[in-house]
Amino acid sequence: MKEIRPEEISALIKEQIRNYDQKIHSDDVGYVISVGDGIAMVQGIDKAMSSELLEFPHGVTGMVLNLEEDHIGAVLLGNDTLIKEGDEVRRTGRIAEVPVGDAMLGRVVNSLGQPIDNGGPIAASKTRPIERVAPGVMTRKSVFQPLMTGLKIIDSMIPIGKGQRELIIGDRETGKTAIAIDTIINQKGKNVNCIYVAIGQKESTVARLVQKLRENDAMEYTTIVNASASESAPLQYIAPYAGCAIGEEWMEQGKDVLIIYDDLSKHAVAYRTMSLLLRRPPGREAFPGDVFYLHSRLLERAAKLSDELGGGSLTALPIIETQAGDISAYIPTNVISITDGQIFLQTDLFASGVRPAVDSGLSVSRVGSNAQTKAMKNVSSSLKLDLAQYHEMLTFSQFGSDLDAATKKILNHGAKLTELLKQPQYQPMSMCDQVLSLFAAKNGYMDDVNTEDVRDFERNMHRYFHEYAKDVVNEIEETGVLSPELTEKVHAAMAEALRQFKLVKGVN
């Protein structure tokens, strides 16, 4: 047996030191040790960063999520059937990013910002990482400007401000997406860029939605990020972060942005699927322990920036689906605790024909009247109380036949209010028209109108104001204030509108 001399060992060590630099560069290339269900375990890449993009064969991209001691776990953002064990994997040195800028407006893109609408390539000159630390407290400003949804029941009682995070929550098929789409349509001509992130939706549903936005001329200021139900869990997982990065670019340019996440229940399921395949430890209710962090780090990025940083805003409307109206389940309570309020849609209201089916008792906006014009604040101050009294009296009135005059008055007023707050889909209403409708209800102009005629009266009254009291309409729109002089003018015109309506209906 040959004896190893000390000088040979010394030469070997020197050779190793000389080749050390070379080894560092070989760390950029590794190989797949196992693959399946959109997850690849990779060995040999020791210096990969979290969320870094990796190049797999056949043009498939991966993203690093787990950094283990002897290997890394990556999710595949493409067809995993093309990848097999032993395939070479290369680092790109780039964190997961998405193209941003005005070129994204009017386009439908996937989670990586690639166009999927047959509209040709996107000429974006800039990209942004999809993950980013949220703006700090000192860089923010209080929410004070209204972001009108065009829906009377929301803008009057649960107002949304620019930079707010307001949750839309309810069972399946209760009109959650309808509220979001009406809000996008209502931003027409208001210099608000909109982003709609579809997570786990059917392709046909998203196609119908795009068509509806085009019909209402809303696509020109809207970007759709679509990670449909047929896409892999990793693509559904990164979709909301990609949408948020697109919006942040405009926010930092001093623009106002509205982003809708539809919906984060499916996002949590996609993350659970992915994390369990990556062998991350499960937490409460079999969900991985960091589902709260998953949504909080996304929603905290919504902000109203300070004037020094341009004063831009990113308003988030996340959507969560409940099961049998259980608002206290795991994910609903998570997101309620992250957001600045919730709009709760109730199945019973929806079934009884109240649309939007907003439960005014369980819905709340923590920004409140700070995000309302003075005119809207004036006419909606007692609305929530009136509706609460009506619902309470309605329950009691079912058990007794003899009602006193005060109770009858509350029931009559509440029935008219409920009818007035109904609104068809895709027909958002201007701030001025909402103020006029609520002014009529608050000041008793609808008390003599039959409940079934309330919507007719509202249409005729709006027509009267736009034709014969144009100066009143313009002043409300421009100032957002009901001054004493303007209030007198509104009273006079409202009385005349009611008189004409009664003549048409043949009512004394």
C-alpha distance (Angstrom), angle and dihedral (degrees) to the residues before:
residue distance angle dihedral
M1 . . .
K2 3.80 . .
E3 3.81 115.7 .
I4 3.85 116.9 -128.8
R5 3.78 109.9 -132.5
P6 3.85 121.9 -145.8
E7 3.84 92.0 -121.0
E8 3.83 90.0 58.0
I9 3.81 90.7 53.1
S10 3.79 89.4 48.7
A11 3.85 91.4 50.9
L12 3.81 90.0 49.7
I13 3.82 92.0 52.6
K14 3.83 91.2 48.3
E15 3.83 89.8 50.7
Q16 3.83 89.9 51.1
I17 3.83 91.0 51.3
R18 3.84 91.6 49.0
N19 3.82 91.1 51.7
Y20 3.82 94.0 45.2
D21 3.82 93.7 96.6
Q22 3.78 89.8 50.4
K23 3.82 90.2 52.5
I24 3.82 91.2 54.7
H25 3.81 90.0 60.7
S26 3.81 91.5 47.2
D27 3.83 86.4 59.3
D28 3.82 87.3 74.7
V29 3.82 90.1 69.4
G30 3.78 125.5 61.6
Y31 3.80 140.1 153.8
V32 3.81 137.7 -118.4
I33 3.80 114.0 -102.2
S34 3.83 96.1 178.9
V35 3.79 136.9 0.3
G36 3.81 136.9 -176.5
D37 3.81 143.7 122.8
G38 3.81 91.9 24.5
I39 3.82 93.1 -55.6
A40 3.84 125.8 110.9
M41 3.81 126.6 -170.7
V42 3.80 109.6 -150.0
Q43 3.80 130.2 -165.8
G44 3.79 130.2 -165.3
I45 3.82 99.1 39.0
D46 3.79 101.2 104.7
K47 3.77 100.5 164.4
A48 3.81 102.1 48.5
M49 3.81 117.4 136.8
S50 3.79 126.4 -133.9
S51 3.85 110.3 -90.7
E52 3.84 90.7 12.4
L53 3.81 116.4 148.7
L54 3.81 117.9 -118.2
E55 3.81 129.0 -160.4
F56 3.80 115.5 -129.4
P57 3.84 125.0 -178.6
H58 3.86 121.0 -81.7
G59 3.82 92.2 35.2
V60 3.82 93.8 -69.7
T61 3.82 115.4 149.9
G62 3.78 124.9 -150.3
M63 3.79 134.0 -167.8
V64 3.82 124.8 -143.6
L65 3.81 113.2 -123.7
N66 3.82 107.8 151.4
L67 3.82 122.1 49.2
E68 3.81 105.4 -165.5
E69 3.81 126.8 178.1
D70 3.81 96.8 -104.8
H71 3.85 103.1 16.6
I72 3.80 143.2 12.9
G73 3.81 130.1 -120.5
A74 3.80 115.0 -136.6
V75 3.80 131.4 -177.9
L76 3.81 116.4 -136.2
L77 3.80 116.0 -127.4
G78 3.79 94.2 -160.3
N79 3.80 143.5 24.6
D80 3.82 106.6 -19.9
T81 3.83 92.7 -171.3
L82 3.82 89.1 75.3
I83 3.82 91.9 60.9
K84 3.81 123.0 80.7
E85 3.79 137.7 176.2
G86 3.79 114.3 -74.2
D87 3.83 94.6 27.7
E88 3.80 115.2 143.2
V89 3.82 117.2 -108.3
R90 3.82 125.1 -163.6
R91 3.79 132.2 -161.9
T92 3.80 117.0 -125.1
G93 3.82 97.5 -166.0
R94 3.84 87.8 -134.0
I95 3.80 125.1 116.6
A96 3.86 114.2 -134.3
E97 3.81 105.9 -77.2
V98 3.79 142.0 172.0
P99 3.85 132.9 -149.0
V100 3.82 113.8 -103.6
G101 3.80 139.5 -172.9
D102 3.81 140.0 73.2
A103 3.83 91.1 -50.5
M104 3.82 86.7 75.9
L105 3.83 93.2 63.5
G106 3.79 115.1 107.8
R107 3.81 92.4 14.1
V108 3.80 135.6 117.4
V109 3.81 110.5 -142.0
N110 3.80 138.2 172.9
S111 3.81 126.0 -119.7
L112 3.82 91.2 -79.7
G113 3.82 92.7 52.4
Q114 3.82 93.3 -106.7
P115 3.84 115.0 143.6
I116 3.83 117.3 -106.4
D117 3.82 98.4 171.0
N118 3.84 101.2 84.1
G119 3.80 88.2 -113.6
G120 3.80 96.1 124.6
P121 3.81 128.3 -109.9
I122 3.82 120.8 -30.5
A123 3.81 112.9 -115.4
A124 3.81 95.7 -146.2
S125 3.82 114.1 155.2
K126 3.80 96.2 -166.9
T127 3.80 139.3 50.3
R128 3.82 132.8 -163.7
P129 3.82 131.8 -159.0
I130 3.80 109.8 -103.0
E131 3.83 91.9 -134.0
R132 3.79 120.3 59.7
V133 3.79 138.4 157.4
A134 3.83 111.1 -100.8
P135 3.84 119.0 -110.0
G136 3.83 112.1 -85.2
V137 3.80 125.8 -116.4
M138 3.83 93.8 -99.9
T139 3.81 92.5 54.6
R140 3.81 92.9 54.6
K141 3.77 134.4 82.8
S142 3.81 129.8 -152.9
V143 3.80 115.1 -88.3
F144 3.81 107.6 -107.5
Q145 3.84 110.2 141.5
P146 3.81 118.8 86.2
L147 3.80 120.0 -121.0
M148 3.81 99.3 -157.3
T149 3.80 117.7 -145.6
G150 3.81 92.7 -167.8
L151 3.82 88.6 -125.1
K152 3.82 113.8 119.1
I153 3.80 96.2 -149.6
I154 3.84 92.5 53.7
D155 3.82 101.8 37.3
S156 3.82 90.9 48.4
M157 3.82 102.5 42.9
I158 3.83 108.6 13.2
P159 3.82 102.5 31.9
I160 3.81 119.5 -171.2
G161 3.81 120.3 -145.6
K162 3.80 129.8 -156.5
G163 3.80 106.8 -89.6
Q164 3.81 94.5 23.4
R165 3.82 128.1 126.6
E166 3.81 109.7 -139.4
L167 3.80 119.4 177.7
I168 3.82 120.3 -139.5
I169 3.81 106.2 -154.7
G170 3.80 135.9 173.6
D171 3.78 146.3 106.7
R172 3.78 124.8 -61.2
E173 3.84 115.0 -69.0
T174 3.81 97.7 13.9
G175 3.81 97.3 120.7
K176 3.83 103.0 -92.6
T177 3.81 95.0 138.6
A178 3.83 90.1 42.8
I179 3.83 89.8 62.2
A180 3.81 90.8 49.2
I181 3.83 93.4 48.9
D182 3.82 93.0 46.7
T183 3.81 88.1 52.0
I184 3.83 90.7 53.1
I185 3.83 91.5 48.3
N186 3.81 89.9 49.4
Q187 3.85 91.5 58.7
K188 3.81 91.0 70.2
G189 3.81 109.9 130.2
K190 3.83 92.5 3.9
N191 3.84 98.9 101.2
V192 3.80 93.8 -115.7
N193 3.82 117.8 137.4
C194 3.82 112.0 -146.7
I195 3.80 131.8 -151.9
Y196 3.80 123.1 -169.0
V197 3.82 115.2 -165.6
A198 3.81 112.3 -162.6
I199 3.83 111.5 -161.8
G200 3.80 118.5 -172.6
Q201 3.82 94.7 -15.0
K202 3.80 124.2 143.3
E203 3.83 114.6 -96.0
S204 3.83 89.8 -125.1
T205 3.84 91.5 54.2
V206 3.81 91.9 52.8
A207 3.84 91.1 45.5
R208 3.84 90.4 53.7
L209 3.79 90.3 47.7
V210 3.84 92.1 51.6
Q211 3.82 89.5 48.9
K212 3.81 91.2 51.2
L213 3.82 91.6 50.0
R214 3.83 90.0 49.4
E215 3.83 91.0 51.1
N216 3.82 88.8 53.9
D217 3.85 93.9 45.0
A218 3.80 89.6 -116.6
M219 3.83 99.6 121.7
E220 3.83 92.5 76.4
Y221 3.83 90.3 72.5
T222 3.84 97.3 30.4
T223 3.82 135.2 86.3
I224 3.82 120.2 -161.9
V225 3.82 118.0 -152.9
N226 3.79 107.0 -166.1
A227 3.82 125.4 -166.8
S228 3.80 98.0 166.2
A229 3.80 128.3 -160.6
S230 3.83 89.3 -98.0
E231 3.83 91.7 59.1
S232 3.80 122.0 93.6
A233 3.83 120.6 -93.9
P234 3.86 93.0 -107.9
L235 3.82 91.6 57.8
Q236 3.83 90.6 48.5
Y237 3.81 88.3 48.3
I238 3.83 96.6 54.9
A239 3.85 96.7 39.1
P240 3.85 98.2 90.3
Y241 3.82 92.5 45.7
A242 3.82 90.0 50.3
G243 3.83 90.8 49.9
C244 3.80 90.2 48.3
A245 3.83 92.0 51.8
I246 3.83 90.2 52.4
G247 3.82 89.4 52.0
E248 3.81 94.8 45.8
E249 3.80 91.1 60.0
W250 3.83 90.4 60.5
M251 3.82 92.2 41.1
E252 3.81 90.4 56.2
Q253 3.81 89.2 51.1
G254 3.83 87.6 60.9
K255 3.82 95.5 -102.0
D256 3.82 128.9 132.4
V257 3.80 116.3 -114.7
L258 3.82 133.3 -171.7
I259 3.82 118.4 -159.8
I260 3.81 126.4 -173.2
Y261 3.83 122.1 -163.3
D262 3.82 107.8 -159.1
D263 2.92 100.4 -150.0
L264 3.80 134.9 -7.9
S265 3.84 93.6 -179.2
K266 3.82 88.4 69.5
H267 3.83 89.0 42.7
A268 3.82 90.2 57.4
V269 3.82 90.7 48.4
A270 3.84 90.5 50.7
Y271 3.81 89.9 50.5
R272 3.81 91.9 47.2
T273 3.82 90.5 51.6
M274 3.79 91.3 49.3
S275 3.80 97.9 42.9
L276 3.79 94.7 48.9
L277 3.82 89.5 51.2
L278 3.81 87.1 51.0
R279 3.84 86.5 51.5
R280 3.77 94.8 -118.7
P281 3.82 110.8 162.4
P282 3.82 115.7 -94.9
G283 3.81 119.5 -126.4
R284 3.79 136.3 -168.3
E285 3.83 117.4 -8.4
A286 3.84 88.8 5.7
F287 3.83 90.4 -67.2
P288 3.81 117.4 127.1
G289 3.79 108.1 -97.2
D290 3.78 96.6 -112.8
V291 3.84 101.9 59.4
F292 3.82 87.5 112.1
Y293 3.82 90.3 55.3
L294 3.81 89.1 45.6
H295 3.83 91.7 63.1
S296 3.80 99.9 29.4
R297 3.80 93.7 58.2
L298 3.82 88.0 50.8
L299 3.81 99.0 46.0
E300 3.83 95.0 41.2
R301 3.82 86.7 67.3
A302 3.83 89.2 71.3
A303 3.81 107.0 96.2
K304 3.77 149.3 145.6
L305 3.82 103.5 -124.4
S306 3.80 122.7 -140.7
D307 3.82 120.7 -101.7
E308 3.84 90.8 -106.3
L309 3.82 88.5 61.7
G310 3.81 93.9 47.4
G311 3.82 100.1 -88.2
G312 3.81 94.8 -104.3
S313 3.80 121.1 156.0
L314 3.80 139.9 -151.4
T315 3.82 113.7 -159.2
A316 3.82 115.8 -165.8
L317 3.81 125.7 -156.0
P318 3.81 105.9 -175.9
I319 3.82 116.7 -171.7
I320 3.82 122.8 -145.0
E321 3.80 126.1 -174.1
T322 3.82 116.7 -140.8
Q323 3.80 126.9 -156.6
A324 3.84 113.0 -125.2
G325 3.82 90.6 -18.5
D326 3.82 93.2 -61.7
I327 3.80 100.0 159.4
S328 3.83 91.1 170.3
A329 3.82 97.1 61.5
Y330 3.82 122.0 118.9
I331 3.81 104.2 -90.0
P332 3.86 96.6 33.3
T333 3.83 90.6 54.7
N334 3.82 90.1 45.3
V335 3.79 93.5 55.3
I336 3.84 94.9 38.3
S337 3.82 88.1 57.8
I338 3.83 91.1 50.8
T339 3.83 97.9 46.3
D340 3.83 132.6 69.7
G341 3.79 94.5 -117.8
Q342 3.79 141.6 -37.9
I343 3.78 140.4 -111.5
F344 3.81 105.1 -143.6
L345 3.80 117.3 -157.7
Q346 3.79 116.6 -158.1
T347 3.80 124.9 -148.3
D348 3.84 93.7 -146.0
L349 3.81 92.2 54.4
F350 3.80 90.9 47.5
A351 3.80 91.5 49.9
S352 3.83 91.6 49.6
G353 3.81 91.4 56.7
V354 3.82 99.8 -100.7
R355 3.82 105.1 140.0
P356 2.99 123.6 -149.2
A357 3.83 85.4 33.9
V358 3.82 94.6 -148.2
D359 3.81 116.4 161.9
S360 3.82 101.2 -140.8
G361 3.81 91.7 -164.9
L362 3.82 98.1 56.7
S363 3.82 96.0 33.5
V364 3.79 119.2 89.7
S365 3.80 141.2 167.7
R366 3.80 114.4 -152.0
V367 3.81 90.4 -161.9
G368 3.81 88.0 54.6
S369 3.78 123.6 163.8
N370 3.84 91.4 -4.4
A371 3.80 84.4 83.4
Q372 3.82 96.2 51.6
T373 3.78 134.3 89.3
K374 3.83 113.6 -114.5
A375 3.80 90.4 -112.7
M376 3.82 92.2 55.0
K377 3.82 91.2 44.9
N378 3.81 89.3 52.0
V379 3.82 96.5 53.5
S380 3.83 98.3 37.4
S381 3.82 101.2 44.9
S382 3.84 96.0 104.8
L383 3.81 97.9 30.8
K384 3.81 99.3 100.0
L385 3.82 91.9 47.2
D386 3.83 92.3 47.9
L387 3.81 91.6 52.2
A388 3.82 92.9 45.3
Q389 3.84 90.5 51.8
Y390 3.81 90.5 47.1
H391 3.82 94.0 52.4
E392 3.81 91.1 46.7
M393 3.83 93.6 48.5
L394 3.81 90.7 44.4
T395 3.81 89.9 59.5
F396 3.84 92.6 49.7
S397 3.82 94.6 43.0
Q398 3.80 90.1 62.2
F399 3.82 89.1 67.8
G400 3.81 99.8 46.9
S401 3.79 134.9 48.5
D402 3.83 100.8 -163.4
L403 3.78 108.7 73.4
D404 3.80 124.0 177.9
A405 3.80 121.2 -127.0
A406 3.83 94.8 -101.8
T407 3.82 92.1 54.2
K408 3.81 91.5 46.7
K409 3.81 89.4 51.5
I410 3.84 92.1 51.8
L411 3.84 91.2 47.6
N412 3.81 92.4 47.4
H413 3.82 93.4 47.8
G414 3.84 92.4 44.9
A415 3.82 92.8 50.3
K416 3.83 90.4 52.1
L417 3.82 91.5 47.4
T418 3.81 92.5 49.8
E419 3.81 90.2 50.5
L420 3.81 91.8 46.2
L421 3.81 93.0 52.1
K422 3.82 92.5 56.1
Q423 3.78 111.3 103.8
P424 3.83 133.3 -179.8
Q425 3.79 119.2 -119.5
Y426 3.84 119.6 -95.8
Q427 3.83 91.0 21.1
P428 3.81 106.7 101.3
M429 3.80 114.2 177.2
S430 3.80 128.7 -132.3
M431 3.80 119.8 -111.0
C432 3.81 91.8 -110.7
D433 3.83 94.3 51.8
Q434 3.82 90.6 48.5
V435 3.81 90.8 51.1
L436 3.83 91.4 50.0
S437 3.84 92.2 49.2
L438 3.80 93.4 49.2
F439 3.83 91.3 42.9
A440 3.82 89.2 56.4
A441 3.83 91.3 50.1
K442 3.81 95.4 44.9
N443 3.79 94.4 48.8
G444 3.81 96.9 47.8
Y445 3.82 98.6 -108.1
M446 3.81 89.9 131.7
D447 3.82 97.6 46.8
D448 3.82 92.5 93.3
V449 3.82 94.3 42.5
N450 3.82 116.8 95.3
T451 3.82 112.1 -109.5
E452 3.82 91.6 -119.2
D453 3.84 89.5 52.8
V454 3.82 96.1 51.3
R455 3.83 95.2 96.4
D456 3.84 90.2 45.9
F457 3.79 90.3 51.9
E458 3.81 90.5 48.4
R459 3.84 92.2 53.1
N460 3.81 92.8 46.9
M461 3.79 92.4 45.7
H462 3.83 92.0 52.0
R463 3.81 89.9 48.5
Y464 3.82 90.6 50.8
F465 3.81 93.1 51.0
H466 3.83 93.4 47.1
E467 3.82 91.5 49.1
Y468 3.81 105.0 35.6
A469 3.82 106.1 17.8
K470 3.79 101.1 39.8
D471 3.83 91.7 141.8
V472 3.84 89.9 59.7
V473 3.84 91.6 50.0
N474 3.83 92.2 48.5
E475 3.81 93.0 48.6
I476 3.82 93.4 50.7
E477 3.83 91.1 47.9
E478 3.82 94.0 47.0
T479 3.82 101.6 40.8
G480 3.82 103.2 24.0
V481 3.81 87.1 -147.9
L482 3.83 131.6 111.9
S483 3.80 101.5 -145.5
P484 3.85 117.9 -169.7
E485 3.84 90.6 -104.4
L486 3.82 91.8 48.7
T487 3.82 90.9 46.5
E488 3.83 89.3 56.5
K489 3.82 90.2 51.7
V490 3.82 91.1 49.1
H491 3.83 91.2 50.1
A492 3.83 91.5 51.1
A493 3.82 94.3 47.3
M494 3.83 92.4 43.0
A495 3.81 92.0 52.7
E496 3.81 90.0 51.2
A497 3.82 92.2 46.9
L498 3.83 89.4 51.8
R499 3.82 92.1 47.6
Q500 3.81 91.5 51.9
F501 3.82 91.7 46.5
K502 3.81 91.2 52.3
L503 3.81 89.9 49.9
V504 3.81 90.6 53.0
K505 3.82 91.8 47.2
G506 3.81 92.1 43.4
V507 3.81 93.1 -121.1
N508 3.82 121.2 145.1
